[in-house]
Amino acid sequence: MTQIDTTRATPSTRRAPRPHSGWDAPTRVRITLTAASIFVLLVGANLITPLFPLFSARLGLTTSDVTLAFVAYIVPLVVGLPIVGHWSDHYGRRAVMAVAVVVALLGTAAFVTAQSLGALVLGRALHGAAVALATGTAAASLRDLLRERSELATALTLLSSAGGVAAGPFIGGLLSQFGDPMHTPYLVHGAAVVVLLGLLLAVKPLPPVAPPPADHPRWLTLMPAMPRVSATTRRIFTLAAATGFLSFAVFGYFLAIAPGRYADLLGGSRLMAGMLATIALGSSAAAQLAPIRGAHKAAAALTLMTGGLALAFFADHAHTAPALVVAGFLIGGGQGVAFRTLFATMSALTPPREVARSVSLMYVVTYCGSAIPVLVLGMAIDHFGADTPVGVYFVATIVMAALLALACLRYRVPARDEFAHHGH
């Protein structure tokens, strides 16, 4: 259980935590509930992937409109993560996670009633705000609950996040086969979110790690906190964030552009459109569980990702679905190993009290990869047609992946004892 840091908090300077009722759940239950929360929120945020062509046809959306709706989810993340990343330190992990779940429920309701592009943008923005609240909170909560097992905390953080993003398109495509294809996925998700909220509220909250000072207004603790990237972690942070940016630029293509571009190639199936994204994202999640060792595994994994991107470029040009599927496996597998390796190193070297803010800042950079490149690509497609902009996009991602592989090859991954020294 998380304890208040008494080295900096005294009865005269910190507010005493209020007593709370509820179920004093064991640590294992709290871990499961935390991982499930971020998983469910990210599933909801990605249900729309195979539905984009359907929304486009029903609402008369252009490629730019689709990318705008896609990016509407990213903007609250990029803006919100540095603002809300430290809130759970002051007000408790459960409280912030519960607020995130309520916001996600409002976003899901917006999709159920959506009749215009504006409603889609609102739903996406609410889901983005929910994930912004939950991202740093979940990472810090798992680190709290698994303080002596930081590698497991990192693995669960990445797996629940990557798993939710990967499962969302498949679940969206599957549920769209029943009832109204634009409503059923969100009605089911809404029911799951309600259950999740009930479970969160039933569990007794743990005390915050840094209660608000008694001699300062509580609202001051809600002000944006300055990002903290120490000199000892700056290089690994840069590598992890750059790899995250590239990863989400590629995944953004599979989530927003690929369902429409390859609809005919995949037989017009929403399930197959969702599966294409799930293959890349699911391979990433699965690769993060692989017990791969070696000082240069990040460089090797990024090299594999480079090869996958080259194959995807070929598949796009040759219009061959099997090569596209194989490319998805290679891209996801390489990204999963590389990102987990770099994220785990950064997390282990970061002091526990700075984890939430460091993770939030890293995801700001990462999610920018889903916003800026994808939005520019969508506008370019509307103005110049698809073939040339998509080709340039692939070439740019191939070059960036190769450069990151070279950078990781020169970086020495710290030993485990160095993790222990720097992480506490």
C-alpha positions as CSV (number, residue, x, y, z in Angstrom):
1,M,0.0,0.0,0.0
2,T,1.2,3.5,-0.8
3,Q,2.5,5.5,2.2
4,I,2.7,9.3,2.6
5,D,6.2,10.6,2.2
6,T,7.1,11.7,5.7
7,T,10.5,13.1,4.7
8,R,8.8,16.2,3.3
9,A,5.3,16.2,4.9
10,T,4.7,17.1,8.5
11,P,1.5,17.6,10.5
12,S,2.0,21.4,10.3
13,T,2.6,21.6,6.6
14,R,0.4,18.9,5.1
15,R,-3.3,18.3,5.3
16,A,-4.2,15.1,7.2
17,P,-6.0,12.7,4.8
18,R,-9.7,12.4,5.5
19,P,-10.9,9.0,6.5
20,H,-12.6,7.0,3.8
21,S,-15.0,4.1,3.9
22,G,-15.1,1.3,1.4
23,W,-13.6,-2.1,0.7
24,D,-9.9,-2.3,1.7
25,A,-9.1,-4.3,-1.4
26,P,-5.9,-6.4,-1.5
27,T,-3.0,-5.2,-3.6
28,R,-3.7,-7.7,-6.4
29,V,-7.2,-6.4,-6.8
30,R,-6.0,-2.8,-6.9
31,I,-3.4,-3.7,-9.6
32,T,-6.1,-5.5,-11.7
33,L,-8.5,-2.6,-11.4
34,T,-5.9,0.0,-12.3
35,A,-4.8,-2.0,-15.4
36,A,-8.4,-2.6,-16.4
37,S,-9.3,1.0,-16.1
38,I,-6.7,2.3,-18.6
39,F,-7.4,-0.7,-20.8
40,V,-11.2,0.0,-21.0
41,L,-10.7,3.7,-21.6
42,L,-8.3,3.1,-24.5
43,V,-10.6,0.4,-26.0
44,G,-13.3,3.1,-26.0
45,A,-11.1,5.7,-27.6
46,N,-10.2,3.3,-30.5
47,L,-13.6,1.7,-31.2
48,I,-14.1,4.2,-34.0
49,T,-11.2,2.9,-36.2
50,P,-13.2,0.4,-38.3
51,L,-16.2,2.7,-38.2
52,F,-14.6,5.7,-39.8
53,P,-15.6,4.7,-43.4
54,L,-19.2,4.2,-42.1
55,F,-19.3,7.6,-40.4
56,S,-17.8,9.1,-43.6
57,A,-20.5,7.7,-45.8
58,R,-23.4,8.5,-43.4
59,L,-22.2,12.0,-42.5
60,G,-20.5,12.9,-45.8
61,L,-17.0,13.3,-44.3
62,T,-13.8,14.0,-46.3
63,T,-10.4,12.6,-45.5
64,S,-9.6,15.8,-43.7
65,D,-12.8,15.6,-41.7
66,V,-11.8,12.0,-40.6
67,T,-8.3,13.1,-39.6
68,L,-9.8,16.1,-37.7
69,A,-12.0,13.8,-35.7
70,F,-9.0,11.5,-35.1
71,V,-6.8,14.4,-34.0
72,A,-9.6,15.8,-31.8
73,Y,-8.7,12.9,-29.4
74,I,-5.0,13.8,-29.4
75,V,-5.3,17.5,-28.6
76,P,-6.7,17.1,-25.1
77,L,-4.0,14.5,-24.5
78,V,-1.2,16.8,-25.5
79,V,-2.6,19.7,-23.6
80,G,-3.9,17.8,-20.7
81,L,-1.0,15.4,-19.8
82,P,1.4,18.1,-18.5
83,I,-1.5,19.8,-16.7
84,V,-3.1,16.8,-14.9
85,G,-0.1,14.5,-14.7
86,H,0.6,15.3,-11.0
87,W,-3.0,15.7,-9.8
88,S,-3.2,12.1,-8.5
89,D,-0.1,12.8,-6.3
90,H,-2.1,15.4,-4.4
91,Y,-5.7,14.0,-4.5
92,G,-5.2,10.3,-4.7
93,R,-5.0,7.8,-7.6
94,R,-8.6,6.5,-7.2
95,A,-10.2,10.0,-7.2
96,V,-8.5,11.1,-10.5
97,M,-9.1,7.7,-12.1
98,A,-12.8,7.9,-11.2
99,V,-13.1,11.4,-12.8
100,A,-11.4,10.0,-15.9
101,V,-14.0,7.2,-16.1
102,V,-16.9,9.7,-15.8
103,V,-15.4,11.8,-18.6
104,A,-15.0,8.7,-20.8
105,L,-18.7,7.9,-20.1
106,L,-19.7,11.3,-21.4
107,G,-17.6,10.8,-24.5
108,T,-19.2,7.4,-25.2
109,A,-22.7,9.1,-24.8
110,A,-21.6,11.7,-27.4
111,F,-20.9,8.9,-29.9
112,V,-24.2,7.2,-29.3
113,T,-26.1,10.4,-30.2
114,A,-23.7,11.7,-32.9
115,Q,-25.3,13.2,-36.0
116,S,-22.6,15.5,-37.2
117,L,-18.8,16.0,-37.4
118,G,-19.1,18.3,-34.4
119,A,-20.5,15.5,-32.2
120,L,-17.7,13.2,-33.3
121,V,-15.1,15.8,-32.5
122,L,-16.8,16.3,-29.0
123,G,-16.8,12.5,-28.3
124,R,-13.2,12.1,-29.4
125,A,-12.1,15.2,-27.3
126,L,-13.9,13.8,-24.2
127,H,-12.2,10.4,-24.7
128,G,-8.8,12.2,-25.1
129,A,-9.4,14.1,-21.8
130,A,-10.3,10.9,-20.0
131,V,-7.1,9.2,-21.2
132,A,-5.1,12.3,-20.3
133,L,-6.4,12.0,-16.7
134,A,-5.8,8.2,-16.6
135,T,-2.4,7.8,-18.2
136,G,0.0,9.2,-15.6
137,T,-2.4,8.2,-12.8
138,A,-2.3,4.5,-13.9
139,A,1.5,4.4,-14.4
140,A,2.1,6.0,-11.0
141,S,-0.5,3.8,-9.3
142,L,1.1,0.6,-10.6
143,R,4.5,1.9,-9.6
144,D,3.1,2.5,-6.1
145,L,1.5,-0.9,-5.8
146,L,4.6,-2.7,-7.2
147,R,7.3,-0.6,-5.6
148,E,9.7,-3.5,-5.3
149,R,9.0,-4.8,-8.8
150,S,9.4,-1.8,-11.1
151,E,9.9,-3.9,-14.2
152,L,6.5,-5.6,-13.7
153,A,4.9,-2.2,-13.1
154,T,6.3,-1.0,-16.4
155,A,5.2,-4.1,-18.2
156,L,1.6,-3.8,-16.9
157,T,1.5,-0.1,-17.8
158,L,2.6,-0.7,-21.3
159,L,0.6,-3.9,-21.8
160,S,-2.7,-2.5,-20.5
161,S,-2.2,0.7,-22.7
162,A,-1.0,-1.1,-25.8
163,G,-3.6,-3.9,-25.3
164,G,-6.5,-1.3,-25.1
165,V,-5.4,0.5,-28.2
166,A,-5.0,-2.9,-30.0
167,A,-8.3,-4.4,-28.8
168,G,-10.4,-1.3,-29.6
169,P,-10.4,-1.6,-33.4
170,F,-11.2,-5.3,-33.3
171,I,-13.9,-4.9,-30.7
172,G,-15.4,-2.0,-32.7
173,G,-15.4,-4.0,-35.9
174,L,-16.9,-7.1,-34.1
175,L,-19.6,-5.3,-32.3
176,S,-20.6,-3.3,-35.4
177,Q,-21.8,-6.6,-36.9
178,F,-24.8,-6.5,-34.5
179,G,-27.6,-4.0,-34.4
180,D,-26.9,-0.4,-35.4
181,P,-23.2,-0.6,-36.4
182,M,-22.6,3.0,-35.2
183,H,-24.3,2.6,-31.9
184,T,-23.8,-1.0,-30.6
185,P,-20.1,-0.7,-29.9
186,Y,-20.6,2.4,-27.8
187,L,-23.6,1.1,-25.9
188,V,-21.6,-2.0,-24.9
189,H,-18.6,0.1,-24.0
190,G,-20.8,2.5,-22.0
191,A,-22.1,-0.5,-19.9
192,A,-18.6,-1.6,-19.3
193,V,-17.6,1.8,-18.1
194,V,-20.5,2.0,-15.7
195,V,-19.4,-1.3,-14.1
196,L,-15.8,-0.1,-13.9
197,L,-16.9,3.2,-12.2
198,G,-18.9,1.2,-9.6
199,L,-15.9,-1.0,-8.8
200,L,-13.6,2.1,-8.5
201,L,-16.0,3.8,-6.1
202,A,-16.4,0.6,-4.0
203,V,-12.7,0.4,-3.2
204,K,-11.3,2.3,-0.3
205,P,-8.8,4.9,-1.6
206,L,-5.2,4.9,-0.6
207,P,-3.7,8.1,0.8
208,P,-2.2,10.5,-1.7
209,V,1.6,10.5,-1.9
210,A,1.8,14.3,-1.6
211,P,-1.3,15.8,0.1
212,P,-1.9,19.5,-0.6
213,P,-0.1,21.8,1.9
214,A,-2.3,23.1,4.7
215,D,-1.1,26.6,4.3
216,H,-1.8,26.9,0.6
217,P,-5.1,27.0,-1.3
218,R,-6.0,23.6,-2.7
219,W,-6.5,24.9,-6.2
220,L,-2.8,25.8,-6.4
221,T,-2.0,22.1,-6.6
222,L,-4.1,21.9,-9.8
223,M,-1.8,24.3,-11.6
224,P,0.5,22.8,-14.3
225,A,3.7,21.4,-12.9
226,M,7.0,21.9,-14.7
227,P,8.1,18.8,-16.5
228,R,11.0,17.1,-14.8
229,V,13.6,15.3,-16.9
230,S,16.8,15.1,-15.0
231,A,20.2,15.2,-16.7
232,T,20.8,11.5,-15.9
233,T,17.6,10.5,-17.8
234,R,17.6,13.1,-20.6
235,R,19.1,10.9,-23.2
236,I,17.0,7.9,-22.6
237,F,14.0,10.1,-22.3
238,T,14.7,11.5,-25.7
239,L,15.1,8.1,-27.3
240,A,11.9,6.8,-25.7
241,A,9.9,9.8,-26.6
242,A,11.2,9.9,-30.2
243,T,10.4,6.2,-30.6
244,G,7.0,6.8,-29.2
245,F,6.4,9.7,-31.6
246,L,7.4,7.5,-34.6
247,S,5.3,4.6,-33.3
248,F,2.1,6.6,-33.0
249,A,2.7,8.3,-36.3
250,V,2.7,4.8,-37.9
251,F,-0.2,3.5,-35.7
252,G,-2.1,6.7,-36.5
253,Y,-1.9,5.8,-40.2
254,F,-3.3,2.3,-39.5
255,L,-6.0,3.7,-37.2
256,A,-7.2,6.7,-39.3
257,I,-6.1,6.4,-42.9
258,A,-5.7,2.7,-43.6
259,P,-9.4,1.7,-43.0
260,G,-10.5,3.9,-45.8
261,R,-7.5,3.4,-48.1
262,Y,-7.6,-0.3,-48.0
263,A,-11.4,-0.9,-47.8
264,D,-11.6,-2.3,-51.3
265,L,-8.4,-4.4,-50.8
266,L,-10.0,-5.9,-47.7
267,G,-13.4,-6.6,-49.3
268,G,-15.2,-3.7,-47.6
269,S,-15.3,-5.6,-44.3
270,R,-15.3,-3.4,-41.1
271,L,-14.1,-6.4,-39.1
272,M,-11.1,-6.8,-41.4
273,A,-10.4,-3.0,-41.3
274,G,-10.3,-3.3,-37.6
275,M,-8.1,-6.4,-37.7
276,L,-5.5,-4.6,-39.8
277,A,-5.0,-2.1,-37.0
278,T,-5.3,-4.8,-34.4
279,I,-2.5,-6.9,-36.0
280,A,0.0,-4.0,-35.8
281,L,-1.1,-2.9,-32.3
282,G,-1.7,-6.4,-31.0
283,S,1.8,-7.5,-32.1
284,S,3.2,-4.6,-30.2
285,A,1.4,-5.6,-27.1
286,A,2.4,-9.2,-27.4
287,A,6.0,-8.3,-28.1
288,Q,6.2,-6.4,-24.8
289,L,5.7,-9.7,-23.0
290,A,8.5,-11.5,-24.8
291,P,11.5,-12.2,-22.5
292,I,14.0,-10.8,-25.0
293,R,17.4,-9.8,-23.5
294,G,20.5,-8.2,-24.8
295,A,22.2,-4.8,-24.7
296,H,21.2,-3.9,-28.3
297,K,17.6,-5.3,-28.4
298,A,16.1,-1.8,-28.9
299,A,18.3,-1.2,-31.9
300,A,17.5,-4.7,-33.3
301,A,13.8,-4.2,-32.7
302,L,13.8,-0.8,-34.5
303,T,15.7,-2.4,-37.4
304,L,12.9,-5.0,-37.6
305,M,10.4,-2.1,-37.5
306,T,12.3,-0.4,-40.4
307,G,11.9,-3.6,-42.4
308,G,8.2,-3.8,-41.7
309,L,7.7,-0.3,-42.8
310,A,9.6,-1.0,-46.1
311,L,7.3,-4.0,-46.6
312,A,4.2,-1.9,-45.9
313,F,5.4,0.6,-48.5
314,F,5.8,-2.2,-51.0
315,A,2.4,-3.6,-50.1
316,D,0.7,-0.3,-50.5
317,H,2.3,0.3,-53.9
318,A,1.6,-3.3,-55.1
319,H,-1.9,-3.5,-53.6
320,T,-1.3,-6.8,-51.9
321,A,-3.1,-7.6,-48.7
322,P,-0.9,-10.5,-47.5
323,A,2.2,-8.4,-47.5
324,L,0.3,-5.7,-45.7
325,V,-0.6,-8.1,-43.0
326,V,3.0,-9.4,-42.6
327,A,4.2,-5.8,-42.5
328,G,1.7,-5.1,-39.6
329,F,3.2,-8.0,-37.6
330,L,6.8,-6.8,-38.2
331,I,6.0,-3.2,-37.4
332,G,4.1,-4.0,-34.2
333,G,6.6,-6.6,-33.0
334,G,9.6,-4.3,-33.5
335,Q,7.9,-1.3,-32.0
336,G,6.8,-3.3,-29.0
337,V,10.2,-4.5,-28.0
338,A,11.9,-1.2,-28.7
339,F,9.4,1.0,-26.9
340,R,9.2,-1.3,-23.9
341,T,13.0,-1.5,-23.6
342,L,13.4,2.3,-23.7
343,F,10.3,3.0,-21.5
344,A,11.5,0.5,-18.9
345,T,15.0,2.0,-18.8
346,M,13.6,5.6,-18.5
347,S,11.1,4.6,-15.8
348,A,13.6,2.7,-13.7
349,L,16.0,5.6,-13.7
350,T,13.4,8.1,-12.7
351,P,12.8,8.9,-9.0
352,P,9.4,7.5,-7.9
353,R,7.9,10.9,-7.1
354,E,8.6,12.1,-10.6
355,V,7.3,9.1,-12.5
356,A,3.8,10.5,-13.2
357,R,5.1,13.7,-14.6
358,S,7.9,12.1,-16.6
359,V,5.5,9.5,-18.1
360,S,2.9,12.2,-18.9
361,L,5.6,14.4,-20.7
362,M,6.8,11.4,-22.6
363,Y,3.3,10.7,-23.8
364,V,2.8,14.3,-24.8
365,V,5.6,13.8,-27.3
366,T,4.3,10.3,-28.2
367,Y,0.7,11.4,-28.9
368,C,2.0,14.3,-31.0
369,G,3.0,11.6,-33.4
370,S,-0.7,10.6,-33.8
371,A,-1.8,14.2,-34.3
372,I,0.6,16.3,-36.4
373,P,1.8,13.8,-39.1
374,V,-1.7,12.2,-39.5
375,L,-3.4,15.6,-39.8
376,V,-0.9,16.8,-42.4
377,L,-1.2,13.5,-44.3
378,G,-5.0,13.8,-44.4
379,M,-4.9,17.3,-45.8
380,A,-2.3,16.3,-48.3
381,I,-4.5,13.4,-49.5
382,D,-7.4,15.8,-50.1
383,H,-5.3,18.1,-52.1
384,F,-2.9,15.8,-54.0
385,G,-4.6,12.4,-54.0
386,A,-3.5,9.5,-51.9
387,D,-0.6,7.8,-53.6
388,T,2.2,10.5,-53.4
389,P,1.5,11.7,-49.9
390,V,1.2,8.1,-48.5
391,G,4.5,7.2,-50.3
392,V,6.3,10.2,-48.8
393,Y,4.8,9.3,-45.4
394,F,6.3,5.8,-45.6
395,V,9.7,7.0,-46.7
396,A,9.8,9.5,-43.8
397,T,8.9,6.9,-41.2
398,I,11.4,4.4,-42.7
399,V,14.2,6.9,-42.4
400,M,13.3,7.9,-38.9
401,A,13.2,4.3,-37.7
402,A,16.6,3.6,-39.2
403,L,18.1,6.7,-37.6
404,L,16.6,5.7,-34.2
405,A,18.1,2.2,-34.6
406,L,21.5,3.7,-35.1
407,A,21.1,6.0,-32.1
408,C,20.0,3.1,-29.8
409,L,23.0,1.1,-31.1
410,R,25.3,3.7,-29.6
411,Y,23.4,4.0,-26.3
412,R,24.5,1.7,-23.4
413,V,21.5,0.3,-21.5
414,P,22.3,0.7,-17.7
415,A,22.7,-2.5,-15.7
416,R,20.1,-3.6,-13.2
417,D,22.0,-2.4,-10.2
418,E,22.1,1.0,-11.7
419,F,18.3,0.9,-12.1
420,A,18.0,0.2,-8.4
421,H,20.5,3.1,-7.5
422,H,18.8,5.7,-9.6
423,G,15.2,4.7,-9.2
424,H,14.9,5.3,-5.5
